[in-house]
Amino acid sequence: MRLKSAVSLQVIVWLALICINLIIISVPVSALPAENETPLKLATVVFEPYYFAWGDDGSSDVIDASSLHGYSITLYQQKSAGTNPMDAQLIQFYYICVGDNYGIIFISSHGSSSGFAVEAYEHTAAGEAARDAQYNDYINQGFTAEEIYRASSDDGYHISVTPHALQSWFVDAKTIVYLSTCDGATFSGSWGAREVLSYTGSVSHATAKADANTFWGHMDGTIDGGTKRPVSKAKEGTSLTHTGTGNTVLSPKVKGHGGSPVVFDCKMDTSIDPATVVTAPPDEAILTNWQWVGDDTISFYVFPLKPLIHFTVHADKAISGNNGAKLDGNWVGPNGDDYLYEEAEHPVGGIVVPVDKFGLLTPYIGLASTILVAAVATALYVKRVKHRKENQQT
């Protein structure tokens, strides 16, 4: 009977410990949405109907930033003045708006509080006549006077679009719209885009170029070491006016880690197996129980085999949940580089649990401990009762 009681006690204790382990593993973990997001599309379009007049007005900076972070680039640049512009037209702009194909839209043009130019002609009588004929043709095609109008500048004659046209045409893809025109901020709300950057009042070409260099340098991390990657911080030091959420980035980065968890700065693709995202050499540590916590954090357990553990966050697996942009491991473009970190002074043979889990587990551990104590007490009581009966029988 004593042997059976000892075995029963052992079984009860082991069952209680298993219950504790199951509670720890299965505890639900909730998290707030990610701090930032990327655009929905990994694509950039540059639209410059007056490129022939002033050339690069900041477009090279958005092209560089986009290239560094893996965005495809489409260019509409009218490089020669004439009476039949083919490289930047109203029709092309219309399809940019309705197509939902671009995460970044960069426009450099003449503008006013009434709208901005999308199709430019040479500054001659022939240019004006060609502009008027094309405008009438567009009206006959179904465009309305509420959407387009005729205007001119010192650089040429043009057809412009109105805020009403933007409201009617534009489909947002969590897009960053960068409108380098005078008075573009007047109708920022007409876009309905996630982020709109433009100017209040007039802007010189020198300012426009300097602002583009600063903004896109912040966004791609090449200025200020990747510390001002979200739109709200990227515009610091510029004259730009911003409307939108401010929390859009070009690609993900790791913003924090212990051994575990690893926290990213934007919404991630949680369909990717987290065990392939964060790894460590098998002779240094055994990693288990990987899981996505919310849409920006990977949590896992670490069983150290050596005092120093080298972790790798793999860029080809750690990708944006919106457009698939790869991790920027060192915060500075180009992206696609792994993030490497190490953790030291782990007790070899111990188990390292993510720190934030303990707070979440406290009530469950307390409950499991209560179960364990009750089970042990019950077993001891049963043992004592049986022992008395045996003594009474003898």
C-alpha positions in Angstrom: 0.0 0.0 0.0 2.9 2.4 0.8 4.4 1.8 -2.7 1.0 2.5 -4.3 0.5 5.7 -2.3 4.0 6.9 -3.2 3.4 6.2 -6.9 0.0 7.9 -6.7 1.5 11.0 -5.2 4.2 11.1 -7.9 1.6 10.8 -10.6 -0.5 13.6 -9.2 2.5 15.9 -8.9 3.6 15.1 -12.5 0.0 15.7 -13.7 -0.1 19.0 -11.9 3.2 20.1 -13.4 2.0 19.1 -16.9 -1.1 21.3 -16.3 1.1 24.2 -15.4 3.1 23.7 -18.6 0.0 23.5 -20.8 -1.4 26.6 -19.2 1.9 28.5 -19.9 2.1 27.3 -23.5 -1.6 27.9 -24.4 -2.1 31.3 -22.6 -3.6 33.7 -25.2 -1.4 36.7 -25.9 -2.9 39.9 -27.3 -1.2 42.9 -28.7 -1.9 46.3 -30.1 -1.6 46.9 -33.9 1.8 47.5 -35.3 3.3 51.0 -34.9 3.7 51.6 -38.6 2.7 50.1 -42.0 4.2 50.1 -45.5 2.1 51.1 -48.5 0.0 48.3 -50.0 2.0 48.3 -53.3 5.7 47.8 -53.8 5.7 50.3 -56.7 6.5 54.0 -57.3 5.3 56.3 -60.1 7.0 59.6 -60.9 4.9 62.1 -62.9 6.5 65.3 -64.2 4.7 67.1 -67.1 7.1 70.1 -66.9 10.4 68.1 -66.7 11.5 69.9 -69.9 11.3 73.3 -68.1 13.3 72.5 -64.9 14.5 68.9 -65.0 15.1 67.0 -61.8 13.0 68.8 -59.1 13.5 66.1 -56.5 12.5 63.1 -58.5 16.0 61.5 -58.3 15.6 61.3 -54.5 12.3 59.4 -54.6 13.8 57.2 -57.4 16.8 56.4 -55.2 14.8 55.7 -52.1 12.4 53.5 -54.0 15.2 51.5 -55.6 17.0 51.0 -52.3 13.9 49.4 -50.8 12.8 47.2 -53.7 10.0 49.3 -55.3 9.5 49.1 -59.0 9.6 52.5 -60.7 7.5 53.9 -63.5 8.4 57.3 -65.0 6.2 59.8 -66.9 8.6 62.7 -67.6 7.9 65.2 -70.5 11.5 65.9 -71.4 10.8 68.0 -74.5 8.5 71.0 -75.0 6.2 70.8 -78.0 2.6 70.7 -79.3 2.0 67.0 -78.8 3.2 65.8 -75.4 3.3 62.1 -75.2 5.4 61.3 -72.1 3.1 62.9 -69.4 -0.6 63.2 -70.3 -4.0 63.5 -68.6 -4.9 60.0 -69.6 -1.8 58.6 -68.0 -2.5 60.5 -64.8 -6.1 59.3 -64.8 -5.0 55.7 -64.9 -2.4 56.3 -62.1 -5.3 57.5 -59.9 -7.9 54.8 -60.7 -5.5 51.9 -61.1 -4.6 51.3 -57.4 -1.2 50.2 -58.6 1.2 52.5 -56.7 2.4 52.7 -53.1 4.3 56.0 -53.8 3.1 58.7 -56.2 5.6 61.6 -56.8 4.3 64.6 -58.8 6.3 67.7 -59.7 4.4 70.4 -61.6 2.9 73.8 -61.7 0.0 74.2 -59.4 -2.4 76.6 -57.6 -5.2 76.4 -55.2 -7.4 75.3 -58.1 -5.4 72.3 -59.1 -2.2 71.3 -60.9 -0.9 70.7 -64.4 -0.8 67.2 -65.8 -0.3 67.9 -69.5 2.1 70.7 -70.7 2.7 72.3 -74.1 5.3 74.7 -75.4 4.9 78.4 -74.6 3.9 79.5 -78.1 0.7 80.3 -80.0 0.9 76.9 -81.6 1.3 75.3 -78.1 -1.7 77.2 -76.9 -3.8 76.2 -79.9 -2.8 72.5 -79.5 -3.6 72.6 -75.8 -7.1 74.0 -76.5 -7.8 71.4 -79.2 -6.8 68.6 -76.9 -8.8 70.0 -74.0 -12.0 70.0 -76.2 -11.2 66.5 -77.3 -11.0 65.4 -73.6 -14.4 67.0 -72.9 -15.9 65.1 -75.9 -14.4 61.9 -74.4 -16.4 62.4 -71.2 -14.1 64.4 -68.9 -15.9 67.3 -67.4 -15.1 71.0 -66.7 -15.4 70.1 -63.0 -12.4 67.7 -63.4 -10.1 69.5 -65.9 -9.4 73.1 -66.9 -7.0 75.1 -69.0 -4.2 77.3 -67.6 -0.7 78.6 -68.3 2.6 79.5 -66.8 5.9 81.2 -67.8 7.0 77.7 -68.9 4.1 76.8 -71.1 0.4 76.1 -71.6 -1.2 73.2 -69.8 -4.3 71.1 -68.9 -4.8 70.8 -65.2 -6.9 68.6 -62.9 -9.1 69.9 -60.1 -9.6 68.7 -56.5 -12.9 67.3 -57.6 -11.1 65.1 -60.1 -8.9 63.7 -57.3 -12.0 63.0 -55.2 -13.7 61.2 -58.1 -10.7 59.2 -59.4 -8.2 58.4 -56.8 -8.1 54.9 -55.2 -5.9 54.7 -52.2 -3.4 51.9 -51.7 -2.2 53.2 -48.4 -0.3 55.5 -50.7 2.3 58.2 -50.0 1.4 61.1 -52.3 4.2 63.6 -52.7 2.9 66.6 -54.6 5.7 69.1 -55.3 3.6 72.0 -56.5 2.6 75.4 -55.2 -0.6 75.4 -53.0 -0.9 71.6 -53.2 -1.7 71.5 -49.5 -4.9 73.5 -50.2 -6.6 70.3 -51.4 -4.6 67.6 -49.6 -7.8 66.1 -48.3 -9.2 65.6 -51.8 -6.8 62.7 -52.4 -8.1 60.5 -49.7 -4.6 59.0 -49.5 -2.9 57.5 -46.4 -0.2 60.2 -46.6 -0.1 63.5 -48.6 2.8 65.9 -48.6 2.8 69.2 -50.4 3.2 73.0 -49.9 1.1 75.8 -48.4 1.6 78.8 -50.7 4.4 79.0 -53.4 7.6 77.0 -53.3 10.9 77.6 -55.2 12.6 74.9 -57.2 15.6 75.1 -54.8 13.4 74.5 -51.8 11.5 71.7 -53.5 14.8 69.9 -54.4 16.2 70.3 -50.9 13.0 69.1 -49.2 12.8 66.0 -51.5 16.4 65.2 -50.6 15.8 65.5 -46.9 12.4 63.7 -46.8 13.4 60.7 -49.0 16.8 60.5 -47.3 15.0 60.1 -44.0 12.6 57.6 -45.5 15.3 55.3 -46.9 17.5 55.7 -43.8 20.5 57.3 -45.6 20.0 60.5 -43.6 20.1 60.3 -39.8 20.9 56.6 -39.7 17.3 55.3 -40.2 16.0 57.1 -37.1 13.4 59.1 -39.0 11.8 56.5 -41.3 8.1 57.1 -40.7 6.5 59.9 -42.7 5.8 62.1 -39.7 9.5 62.2 -38.8 10.8 62.1 -42.3 9.3 65.5 -43.0 11.3 67.1 -40.2 13.6 69.8 -41.4 11.5 70.5 -44.5 8.8 73.1 -45.6 6.4 70.3 -46.4 2.8 70.3 -45.1 1.6 66.9 -44.2 -1.9 65.3 -44.0 -2.3 61.7 -43.0 -1.5 59.1 -40.4 2.3 59.8 -40.4 3.1 56.2 -39.6 4.0 54.9 -43.1 7.5 53.4 -43.7 9.1 52.0 -46.9 10.2 48.6 -45.3 10.3 46.9 -41.9 13.1 47.2 -39.4 13.8 45.5 -36.0 13.1 48.1 -33.3 13.8 45.9 -30.3 14.7 42.5 -29.0 15.7 40.6 -25.9 16.8 37.1 -26.8 13.1 36.9 -27.3 10.8 38.6 -28.3 11.8 40.3 -31.5 9.8 43.4 -32.3 9.4 45.0 -35.7 8.5 48.6 -36.4 5.7 47.8 -38.9 2.9 45.4 -39.7 4.5 42.1 -40.8 3.4 39.1 -42.9 2.4 36.7 -40.1 1.7 33.9 -42.6 5.4 33.3 -42.7 6.5 30.6 -40.3 8.1 32.5 -37.4 10.6 29.6 -36.9 12.1 30.6 -40.2 12.3 34.3 -39.4 14.4 34.2 -36.2 17.1 31.5 -35.8 20.2 30.7 -33.7 23.0 28.2 -34.3 21.9 24.8 -33.1 25.1 24.4 -31.0 24.4 27.6 -29.2 20.7 27.4 -28.3 17.5 25.4 -28.9 14.6 27.7 -29.8 11.0 26.5 -29.3 7.5 27.7 -29.2 7.8 30.4 -31.8 4.6 32.5 -32.3 3.5 35.7 -33.8 2.2 38.1 -31.2 -0.1 40.6 -32.9 1.3 41.6 -36.3 4.7 43.0 -35.3 6.3 40.6 -32.7 7.8 37.1 -32.7 8.0 35.4 -29.3 9.9 32.2 -28.6 11.6 30.2 -25.8 15.3 29.9 -25.6 17.2 26.9 -24.2 20.8 28.0 -24.0 23.6 25.6 -24.8 26.3 28.3 -24.6 26.7 31.5 -22.6 26.7 33.6 -25.8 24.0 33.2 -28.4 24.0 34.7 -31.9 20.6 35.3 -33.4 19.6 36.1 -37.0 16.5 37.8 -38.2 16.3 36.8 -41.9 15.4 39.6 -44.3 13.8 37.3 -46.9 11.4 36.0 -44.3 10.8 39.1 -42.3 8.6 41.0 -44.8 5.9 43.6 -44.7 2.4 42.4 -44.3 1.2 44.9 -46.9 3.5 44.8 -49.8 6.2 42.2 -49.1 9.0 44.7 -48.7 12.0 42.9 -47.1 13.5 43.8 -43.7 16.1 46.6 -43.6 18.5 45.0 -41.2 20.8 47.9 -40.5 18.0 50.6 -40.9 19.8 52.2 -43.9 18.9 51.3 -47.5 19.2 49.1 -49.3 16.9 46.7 -47.5 17.2 43.0 -47.8 20.0 42.6 -45.2 19.6 40.3 -42.2 19.5 41.7 -38.7 22.1 40.2 -36.4 22.2 40.4 -32.6 23.6 38.4 -29.7 22.7 37.8 -26.1 25.2 36.9 -23.4 25.2 35.6 -19.8 22.4 33.1 -20.3 22.5 30.3 -17.7 23.5 27.2 -19.8 20.7 24.6 -19.5 18.1 27.1 -18.3 15.0 28.3 -20.1 14.7 32.0 -21.2 11.1 33.1 -21.5 10.1 36.4 -23.0 9.9 38.9 -20.2 6.5 40.3 -21.1 5.1 36.8 -21.0 5.6 36.6 -17.2 3.2 39.4 -16.6 0.6 37.8 -18.8 1.1 34.4 -17.1 1.0 35.5 -13.5 -2.7 34.7 -12.9 -2.4 31.4 -14.7 0.7 30.4 -12.8 -1.1 31.3 -9.5 -4.0 29.1 -10.5 -1.8 26.2 -11.5 0.2 26.5 -8.3 -3.1 26.3 -6.3 -4.1 23.2 -8.2 -0.7 21.7 -7.4 -0.8 22.4 -3.7 -4.3 21.1 -3.4 -3.4 17.9 -5.3 -0.4 17.3 -3.1 -2.4 18.0 0.1 -5.1 15.6 -1.0 -2.6 12.9 -1.8 -0.9 13.3 1.6 -4.3 13.2 3.4 -5.3 10.0 1.5 -2.0 8.4 2.4 -2.4 9.2 6.1 -5.9 7.8 6.2 -4.8 4.6 4.6 -1.9 4.3 7.0 -4.2 4.6 10.0 -6.5 1.9 8.7 -3.5 -0.4 8.3 -2.4 0.3 11.9 -5.9 -0.3 13.2 -6.1 -3.7 11.3 -2.8 -4.8 12.8 
